[in-house]
Amino acid sequence: QVQLVESGGGLVQAGGSLRLSCAASGSTFSSYTMGWFRQAPGKEREFVAAIRWTVGSTYYADSVKGRFTISRDNAKSMVYLQMNSLKPEDTAVYYCATKRTIVAVTTTRYDYWGQGTQVTVSS
């Protein structure tokens, strides 16, 4: 079992920045890929970014490429999402997730999910 707890969400003006954190605990040795997803009201959950836990390879949705950066601290079992140049369309609940494989990292087929943190970007 893996437990994930997100933090760092909030209200920010367009053009501003936020840093989300995800604390992982439990059987984290099995966490091969860590991902961030988001879900806006009335929309499906969508992929934002992912990182391979061991080698650090990163993946981004086109909509956030160049603005968001995913990183991890293996020693602390933490994953971060630095979000810059935020836009109103970035408003959503952001979820941290992990899976035991390194395939299909942009899909929602992850094994464990956090409870989510709200990000609201005002225009």
C-alpha positions in Angstrom: 0.0 0.0 0.0 1.1 3.5 -0.8 -0.3 6.7 0.8 -0.2 10.0 -1.0 -0.9 13.4 0.5 -0.9 16.5 -1.7 -0.5 20.1 -0.4 0.3 23.6 -1.7 -2.9 24.4 -3.6 -4.6 27.7 -3.3 -5.9 30.9 -5.0 -3.5 32.8 -7.3 -3.9 35.4 -9.9 -3.2 34.7 -13.6 0.5 34.8 -14.3 1.4 33.8 -10.8 3.0 30.6 -9.4 2.3 27.8 -7.1 4.3 24.8 -5.9 2.4 21.6 -5.2 3.9 18.9 -3.0 3.1 15.2 -2.7 4.3 13.2 0.3 4.5 9.4 -0.3 4.5 6.8 2.4 4.1 3.1 2.7 5.5 0.7 0.2 7.2 3.5 -1.8 9.9 1.1 -3.2 7.2 -0.1 -5.6 6.5 3.4 -6.8 8.1 3.4 -10.2 6.3 6.4 -11.7 4.8 9.4 -10.0 2.2 11.5 -11.8 0.2 14.7 -11.4 -3.3 14.9 -12.8 -6.0 17.5 -12.6 -9.8 17.5 -12.9 -11.8 20.6 -13.6 -15.6 20.7 -12.8 -17.6 18.9 -15.4 -14.4 17.5 -17.1 -12.5 14.3 -17.1 -9.4 13.8 -15.1 -6.4 14.7 -17.3 -2.7 14.0 -17.3 -0.4 16.9 -16.3 3.1 15.6 -15.7 4.9 12.4 -14.6 8.4 11.4 -13.5 10.1 8.1 -13.2 11.1 7.6 -9.6 14.6 6.2 -10.2 16.0 7.8 -13.3 14.1 11.0 -13.2 12.8 11.0 -16.8 9.9 13.5 -17.1 6.8 13.7 -19.2 4.4 16.7 -19.7 1.1 17.4 -21.2 1.4 19.9 -24.1 -0.9 22.4 -22.3 1.7 22.8 -19.5 5.0 22.2 -21.2 7.3 25.1 -20.6 5.3 26.4 -17.6 5.2 23.4 -15.2 8.1 21.4 -13.8 7.8 18.1 -12.0 10.6 17.0 -9.7 11.2 14.5 -6.9 13.3 14.1 -3.8 13.9 10.4 -3.3 15.4 10.8 0.2 12.2 12.5 1.4 9.8 10.5 -0.8 8.4 13.7 -2.1 7.2 14.8 -5.5 6.7 18.4 -6.5 4.9 20.3 -9.3 6.2 23.8 -9.8 3.6 25.8 -11.7 4.5 29.1 -13.3 2.6 31.5 -15.6 -0.7 30.1 -14.4 -3.8 30.6 -16.4 -7.5 30.5 -15.5 -7.8 27.3 -17.5 -5.3 25.7 -15.0 -8.0 25.8 -12.3 -8.8 22.3 -11.1 -8.3 19.8 -8.4 -4.8 18.5 -8.7 -4.1 14.8 -7.8 -0.8 13.0 -7.2 -0.7 9.4 -8.2 1.7 6.5 -8.5 2.0 3.2 -10.4 4.2 0.2 -10.3 5.1 0.3 -14.0 6.8 2.8 -16.4 4.3 2.3 -19.2 1.3 4.3 -20.2 2.3 7.1 -17.8 0.0 9.7 -19.5 -3.1 7.6 -18.8 -5.1 7.5 -15.6 -4.2 3.9 -15.1 -2.3 4.5 -11.8 -2.5 2.3 -8.7 -2.7 4.8 -5.9 -4.2 8.3 -5.7 -4.1 11.2 -3.2 -7.1 13.1 -2.1 -6.4 16.1 -4.3 -5.6 19.8 -3.7 -7.6 22.7 -5.2 -5.9 25.2 -7.5 -7.8 28.3 -8.5 -6.4 30.8 -10.9 -8.3 34.1 -11.1 -8.3 36.3 -14.2 
